Every structure is written in structure tokens, then in C-alpha cells.
């Protein structure tokens, strides 16, 4: 699995002029008129808003890394464009202009959940819709993804298991280095060992979004209804349950899972793997001292008993 290592950290990272941006966009959208904003919150990418419904996304040169790829994202979105029930940006163009790698796409309406307050039934309904969307994404034909050669990831169960082991080891190291208080009756090492041992051998592998969490899940600012999912640049192959862990609160994950299984049930092997993924999520909340730490500790106690 590619690591989060930047390949050229000293490369220049200019903000391009409006003329340069418009010249690129107009190759794909002739009617584009003006640059209306620049957003650098994406880290590896910089996005330019064009008019009120178009985004130009460019790779930031000093943030280039093996895992993240605009080409991969454009390919993923194009595969999803055949299903009208999957709400993601539409690719209008992809290419390179000199040293600039870019994607022109439609703008996802609304705001990211991380930038708004979403509670109660509205939150549950939105996460249910997210779960439905993830199941549909995982259900598209996988052959084109494999044939593309763009997607890294796990090719067998041993590699899936190694992914869990590596993440557990990283979380345990952080808790030790940061002197994080641990209140459970079993040590972190014991919990991790028990979780990995509980993994069922499975051949399930799909192209994953990678991080369908609060930063990339969008809702309508007025109605708080789910509008869609963005940012597929870190996609990789692994067990589909890995796309259901990016929510710290246990009841949030349950809402996503209910949506994921609302149209078609999952098998017992999936549920067992998902339980281990939830152990990872709870330990992540503890290791990083999130606001959900107390809920995660209580949830983890129950999960360990069930493993």
C-alpha cells in the first residue's frame, strides 16, 4: 500500500492566474466566464470555483504522493456516472496543461458536514443516505477498476489482515508515546490481537472511496438533506467495510451501516469484518482524544466481548 509520503516537497506551488484557469476550463466548458474563488483546504489539491457550478481541481506539486491521484479520481467518477442514484461530481474534463494536472468537474451543491451543525433525525437520515450511496458505489462493476492499473490496495486476505495489523500497531504506538489513558480491562495489545484473530477470511474487495467522512459528505445548507460525496483521489482496493469507519460516534456508524444494508443484506463474514473495523474506529477516537472518546470507550467494551 502506498504511504503518505510526498515525492517532491520543495516543488513550486503557485496559485494560477484567472487567465490561466479560464483557458483550461474553457477547453471543456466553452461558456465558463469567471473565477469566483480559490479553496486550498483539500491539502493535496487546490480547487478553483468557476462561475457558480464548476470546479477546476489541480494537483499541488509539492503535495504529490503515490496514493493520491487526480487521474484515478477522474476515472472513478466516470465509472459512477452511469448510475443516476449515485450523487457525486460529474467529470467534464481531465488532462495536463504544461506542468498543471487538472480535472474540470461539476460543483457538489451544499456544504460539507464538517462545516455545519447536523444533529438528531437530520443527522441520522443523512448518514443513512450516505450508507446507501456507499453500497451503490461498491456495487458497480469492478473489472474496469482492476484493468485501469490506477488503484493500489489489497489483493488477498493476508494483505487485508496486514492492513488491520499495521493500523492497530500505529494506534498503540501513539497511545504509548502520548501517554493516553486506557481504561478498558484488556490492554490495547490484547484488544488488537483479539480483533485481528476474529477477522474472517474473505475474498470481498472493492474500490473504496477511502474517506467518506464529515469533510467529504455534503448536505444542503438549508434543508440539511444529503446532497452527495466528493474527493475520490485516495481510492484503493480493500474490504468494503473499510468505507464505513470514518465516523467517530458509534451511533453515526450504525446509521451509515443501516443505510448500507437497507436495499440488500450483507453476509455474516461482512458483519464480523465490520465489527473489527469498528474496533479500529473506537481505538482511533481514544488514541486521538476526540470528543467521542467516552462513547468510543463504552462501545469498545461491548465490541471486545462480542469478538
FIFIMAR-815212 format. One record per residue (C-alpha): y, x, z. Coordinates in steps of 0.2 Angstrom, whole numbers, plus 5000, padded with zeros to 4 digits. Layout:
<recs>
YXZ...
</recs>
This chain:
<recs>
500050005000501750074995502850125010504650085013505250255008506750274997506550384982508250434979509350414994510850514988511050424971512750354967512850164972514450094963515049914963515249874945516749804937516949624932516949684914515349774915514449624924515049494912514549594897512749604904512749414909513449354893511949434883510949304891512149164896513549164882514549034892514749144908516649154912516949254928516349354943516549244958515849354972514849504977513449504990512649664997511649585011510049605001509849785005508849854990509849744978511649694976512049524969513549464959513949274958514449224941515449054940514548934952512748934947512249114940511749264949511649444942510449544953510449734951509449874959510449984971509950154965509950234982508850094989507450114975505750114983503950094977503649924985505249834979505449794960506649684950505349684936504049624947505149484954505649434937503849424932503349324947504749194945504249174926502449134932503149004944504248924931502848824924502748714940504248604942503648574960504048754965505848774969506348954965507749034954507449024936507549194926508749194912508649374908507949544913508249714907509149884908510949924903511050114904510650154922510849974928509249874930509649694932508949514932510049364927509449204936510049034942510849024959509748944973510848794980511248784998511148925012509849025020509148955036509749115045511549075041511448895048510848795063509248695059508448605074507248465078506548355065507548435051506848605055505048545056505248445039506048595031504648715036503348585031504148585014504148775014502248775018501948655003502948774992501948924998500248834994500848794977501348974974499749034980498848914968499548974952498349074941498149254947497449334932499249374924499749454941498249574940498449604922500349654924499949804934501549774944500849714960500149834973499049774988497349754995495849754983494449724995494149665013494149845020495949865014496449695021495749745038496649915037498249825034498049725051497449885060499049985054500249845059499449825076499550015079501350015074501749875086500849955100501750125097503450035098503049945114502450105122503950205115505250075120504350035137504149855133503549755147501749675144501249535155499549475147497949515157497249615142498149775136498949775119497549885113496249765119497149615110497249715094495449765094494849595098495949515084495349645071493549615076493749425074494349445056493049355044492549455028493449365014493749384996495349274996496849374989498349314980500049374975501149344991503049314992502949445007504349375017504649195016505649185032507349125038508349245026507449185010507149005014508648895008509248725014510648605008512148645020512548455022510848375022509848525029508448475017507348615009508048674993506948824989506349004991507149164985506849354983505049394977505449584974504249644988502749544982501049614984499149564985498349515001497549375010498649215008498849195027500049345027501349225020501349115035501849235049503649265046504249135059504349195077504149025086502448965087502948785083503848845067502248925061501248765065502548665054502348795040500448785041500448595041501348595025500248725018498748615021499448445018498848425000497248525001496248585017495848775020494148835025493648895041493749085036495649055031495948975049495149125058496149245047497749145051497349155069497449345068499049335058499749235072499249365085500249485074501749375074501749355093501549535096502949575084504049455094503549545110503749715103505549675096506049575111506549425100507249265108505549185106504749315117504249195131503549065119502549205110501849275126501149105131500549075113499649245113498749205129497949055121497549145104496649285113495549155122495049075105494649235096
</recs>
